[in-house]
Amino acid sequence: METGGNLPAGAVTEARERLAALARFTSRPILAARVRLVYSLKPAPEDRCAARAMLDVNGHPLHAHAVAATMQGAIAEIQDRLRVELGRLRKRTH
């Protein structure tokens, strides 16, 4: 887990829990996960919180990136995008 800026309390824990919950969407082992959460004072409030994640699902890297007005929103968005990617991976490899 990498962080930057003044993150809201609980953001790291929420990211860990949301990414761990993705394991139920695959029968393949998740070998590694990397997450970067950044809060910046950009002029547009909807771009201040960014989350980026990479999952290694049995040798298949899956990536997601999102920006939002809140860190909770950015984390939820990468979880949703990775869930979609897990579904695509399942279709490609079965």
Contacts in CASP RR format, 6 or more apart in sequence:
PFRMAT RR
TARGET T0000
AUTHOR 0000-0000-0000
METHOD contacts of the structure
MODEL  1
METGGNLPAGAVTEARERLAALARFTSRPILAARVRLVYSLKPAPEDRCA
ARAMLDVNGHPLHAHAVAATMQGAIAEIQDRLRVELGRLRKRTH
1 12 0 8 1.000
1 15 0 8 1.000
1 16 0 8 1.000
1 34 0 8 1.000
1 35 0 8 1.000
1 36 0 8 1.000
1 37 0 8 1.000
2 34 0 8 1.000
2 35 0 8 1.000
2 36 0 8 1.000
2 37 0 8 1.000
3 11 0 8 1.000
3 12 0 8 1.000
3 36 0 8 1.000
3 37 0 8 1.000
3 38 0 8 1.000
4 36 0 8 1.000
4 37 0 8 1.000
4 38 0 8 1.000
4 39 0 8 1.000
5 38 0 8 1.000
5 39 0 8 1.000
5 40 0 8 1.000
6 39 0 8 1.000
7 37 0 8 1.000
7 39 0 8 1.000
7 71 0 8 1.000
8 39 0 8 1.000
8 70 0 8 1.000
8 71 0 8 1.000
8 72 0 8 1.000
11 37 0 8 1.000
11 71 0 8 1.000
11 72 0 8 1.000
11 75 0 8 1.000
12 37 0 8 1.000
14 71 0 8 1.000
14 72 0 8 1.000
14 75 0 8 1.000
15 35 0 8 1.000
15 37 0 8 1.000
15 51 0 8 1.000
15 53 0 8 1.000
15 75 0 8 1.000
16 35 0 8 1.000
18 75 0 8 1.000
18 76 0 8 1.000
18 78 0 8 1.000
18 79 0 8 1.000
19 33 0 8 1.000
19 35 0 8 1.000
19 53 0 8 1.000
19 55 0 8 1.000
19 79 0 8 1.000
19 82 0 8 1.000
21 79 0 8 1.000
22 30 0 8 1.000
22 55 0 8 1.000
22 79 0 8 1.000
22 82 0 8 1.000
22 83 0 8 1.000
22 86 0 8 1.000
23 30 0 8 1.000
25 83 0 8 1.000
25 86 0 8 1.000
25 87 0 8 1.000
26 57 0 8 1.000
26 86 0 8 1.000
26 87 0 8 1.000
26 89 0 8 1.000
26 90 0 8 1.000
28 57 0 8 1.000
28 58 0 8 1.000
28 60 0 8 1.000
28 89 0 8 1.000
29 57 0 8 1.000
29 58 0 8 1.000
30 55 0 8 1.000
30 56 0 8 1.000
30 57 0 8 1.000
30 58 0 8 1.000
31 56 0 8 1.000
31 57 0 8 1.000
31 58 0 8 1.000
31 59 0 8 1.000
32 54 0 8 1.000
32 55 0 8 1.000
32 56 0 8 1.000
33 53 0 8 1.000
33 54 0 8 1.000
33 55 0 8 1.000
33 56 0 8 1.000
34 53 0 8 1.000
34 54 0 8 1.000
35 51 0 8 1.000
35 52 0 8 1.000
35 53 0 8 1.000
35 78 0 8 1.000
36 50 0 8 1.000
36 51 0 8 1.000
36 52 0 8 1.000
36 53 0 8 1.000
37 49 0 8 1.000
37 50 0 8 1.000
37 51 0 8 1.000
37 71 0 8 1.000
37 74 0 8 1.000
37 75 0 8 1.000
38 49 0 8 1.000
38 50 0 8 1.000
38 51 0 8 1.000
39 48 0 8 1.000
39 49 0 8 1.000
39 50 0 8 1.000
39 71 0 8 1.000
40 48 0 8 1.000
40 50 0 8 1.000
41 48 0 8 1.000
42 48 0 8 1.000
45 69 0 8 1.000
46 67 0 8 1.000
46 68 0 8 1.000
46 69 0 8 1.000
47 67 0 8 1.000
48 67 0 8 1.000
48 69 0 8 1.000
49 67 0 8 1.000
49 68 0 8 1.000
49 69 0 8 1.000
49 70 0 8 1.000
49 71 0 8 1.000
49 73 0 8 1.000
49 74 0 8 1.000
50 65 0 8 1.000
50 66 0 8 1.000
50 67 0 8 1.000
50 74 0 8 1.000
51 64 0 8 1.000
51 65 0 8 1.000
51 66 0 8 1.000
51 67 0 8 1.000
51 68 0 8 1.000
51 71 0 8 1.000
51 74 0 8 1.000
51 75 0 8 1.000
51 77 0 8 1.000
51 78 0 8 1.000
52 63 0 8 1.000
52 64 0 8 1.000
52 65 0 8 1.000
52 66 0 8 1.000
52 78 0 8 1.000
53 63 0 8 1.000
53 64 0 8 1.000
53 65 0 8 1.000
53 78 0 8 1.000
53 82 0 8 1.000
54 61 0 8 1.000
54 62 0 8 1.000
54 63 0 8 1.000
54 64 0 8 1.000
55 61 0 8 1.000
55 62 0 8 1.000
55 82 0 8 1.000
56 62 0 8 1.000
57 86 0 8 1.000
57 89 0 8 1.000
60 89 0 8 1.000
60 93 0 8 1.000
62 82 0 8 1.000
62 85 0 8 1.000
62 86 0 8 1.000
62 89 0 8 1.000
63 85 0 8 1.000
64 77 0 8 1.000
64 78 0 8 1.000
64 81 0 8 1.000
64 82 0 8 1.000
64 85 0 8 1.000
65 78 0 8 1.000
65 81 0 8 1.000
66 73 0 8 1.000
66 74 0 8 1.000
66 77 0 8 1.000
66 78 0 8 1.000
66 81 0 8 1.000
67 74 0 8 1.000
68 74 0 8 1.000
68 77 0 8 1.000
END
